[in-house]
Amino acid sequence: MGRAALDDIRRAELIAAAVETAGRAGVDGATTAAIARAADMSPGLVHHYFPDKQTLLAAAFRATRRPVAAAYARALGVARTGAVPPALRLVAAVEAHLAPSVLTPVRAAAWAGFAARAPHVPAYARVRAAQRCRQAANLRAALVPLLSDRAEAAARAEEAALALDGLWLEAATREGGLAPGEGEALMAALLDPFYRPDGA
């Protein structure tokens, strides 16, 4: 294994440890020492791979929603036998946020902690803006073909994005997280008649 590949693995391990630490101990509790401990590394190695803690934490904030993008891409890849039907694209965009392997209480808590600091930390604000832009674009791409009015599609996409963020916040703050199917039921009501997770 080359040095560059090993460096990439170490950075990924530190980012994962930062997400885990921020989710369990809060962003304030995600100290360099705590992150290093969670990654089973020395604090000095953290500074070898990241110039400062804020850079690492901004990377961790980005990583909280990376599984959403991966789940969405996977769903579209599995479905792709040509053009993906808009209704299927909408289900993929929503369910990518709600899959149990993606929306865990720890990941949601880390995301909520970072998002709450976005108004005061420019690096977090940039990450948050990029997350929202990608989220709304995916929802809008699915809704535009289903609605005759582009403005209505954009408004419905924004509502859906806000609802999904609300579900992540609820998963972060409610003991035990969301009940199975709870998020899907809410999104089905909000996006009726277009969102049909059961294929009906």
N, C-alpha and C positions, 0 to 999 in steps of 0.2 A: 504494500500500500504506500502510495506517495505521500510526501509531507503535506501537500496541499489538501489531499483527501482527508488525512488525519486531522488537519486544522478545521476542515468543514465539519467533521464529526464532532469535534470538541465544541465548536461554536454552537452546533445544534443541541448538544447535551446541555450546555449552559443556558440556552434560550428555554429549553424545556424545563429545566430546573427553576428558572426565573418565573415562568408561568405557574408552575406548581407552588412555588413559595409565595408568590403574590396572591394566588387563589386561596391558600390555607392561612397565611399570616397577614394578608393585606399588603398593599403596595408599600406602606411605611415599614412593614416587617421584612420586606424583600431587600435585606442588606446584602452587601457583597459577601460577607462571611456566611450568611444563611444560604445564599444561592450556591456558593462554593461547596458548602456542606451537603446540600441536596444533590449536587452533581458529583460528589465524591472527588473534589479537586481542592487544591490549595487556593486561598484568596489571590495569591500572586498570579496564578494561571488565568483568573478572570481578567485581570488587567493586561495580560499578554494577548488575549483574544479580543478584548473590547477596550477602547481608550478610556472609558469611564462608565460608571454604573448607569447613568441616564441613557447612554447608547444601548446598553444591554436591555434595559427595561423597555425602551421604545421598540426594540426587536421582539421582545416578549409580547408587547401589545399587538404588534402585527401578527405574531404567531397564534394569538387567541382565536383569530378568525380564519387562519389558513386551512384548518380542516373543513370549513364551510366550502371554500373554493374547490378543495380536492373532492369533496362529496358531490358537488354540483358537476364538476367535470367528469367524474366517474359515471354519474347517472346519465349524462348526455352521451357519453361514449358507449355505454351499454345499449342505449336506446337507438343509437345512430345506425340506421340502415338507409340513409338518405337524409332528407330534411327532418328535423325533429318537430313533431306537431307542437303548436304553441301551448296547448293544454298540458302536454307532458313536460314541456319546458317550465311551465309555471309550477307544477308539482315538484319538479326537481329543484327549482330555486327556493321553494319554501321548505321542503323536507331536508335539504342540505343544512339548513339552520337548526332543525329540530331532531335530527337523528340522535338516538341515545348515546352513540359513541362520540358525537360531536358536542352536543349540549350537555356537558357534565356540570355539576354544581361547582367544582373547582375551577374549570375553565371559564364558566360564566362569572364567577366571583372575581377572577383576575381581570376579565374584560371589563366588568362594571367598575372595578377600582381604577383602572387606567382611564376609562371613558369619563369618569367623574372628574378627573384632573385635566382633561383636555382644554378647558377654558383657561387654564393657568400654566400649562406646559406646552410650548409651541410644537415640540416634537410629537407629543401625543395628539395635538390638534391635527397635525398633518396626517398621522396614521388614521385617525377617526374620519377625516374627510375622505381619504382614499377608500376606507372600508364602506362608508355610506355610498360613495359614488358607484362602486362595484355592485353593491347590494341593489341599489335602485335601478342600475342599468340592466341587470339580469331580470329583475321583475318587470321592468318596462318592456324589454325585448319580448317577453312572453305575453304581456297584456295588449300590446299595440295591435297584433293581428286579431285579437279576440274582441276588440272594441272598435267601433267605427270612428270614435273621436280620440285623437292623439292626446289632447289635453286631459280628457277623462282618464285615459290609460296612465298618463304620468301621475295624475292625482291618486289613482288607485294604487299605483306602485309605491308612492310615498306613504300612503296609509299602511300598506302591507309592511314596508320597511320599519315604520314606527312600531307596528304591532310586534314584529319579530324581535326588535330591540327590547320591547317591553317584556316579552316572554323570556329573553335572556336575563333581564333584570330580576324577574320573578324567580327564575331558576337559581339565581345567585343568592337571593335573600330569603326564600322560603325553605324551611327545614325539609330536607328530603327532595327538594327540587320539584319539577312538574310531575303531575300524574301521567301515566301512559296515555297517549292520545289526546291529552288536554290541549296542547298547542295546535295540533292538526285540526281539532274541532273548532277552535277559535278562528283559525285562518280560513277554514271552509265557510264559516258564517260570514266572515268579512269579505271574502272574494267570491261569494255565491253570485252567479251559477258557474263560474269558470274553474274553480279549484275542486277537483275530484280525485282525492288521493287513492280512493279504492278503485278507480278506473270506471266508475259508473257514469 
